[in-house]
């Protein structure tokens, strides 16, 4: 009998990890660039044509994905960051 999603087990964080990160306060993590990169950097005249807005949103999502992927690479190969951190700006 297969398990449905509500009965799957989740892995708890270790006591060591919870001890290191119990006082983490993730405020002021920088500029919220998701969905705002092209809109802030380009002219409003580009966004006036409603037929081109889906193309710009597609480009926006690709740029956002690229930035997030670079952050993952930075975490993977840096010895200064914990692998589970979310504080890389």
Helices and strands as residue ranges (DSSP letters): G 5-7, H 15-20, H 37-41, G 46-48, H 53-77
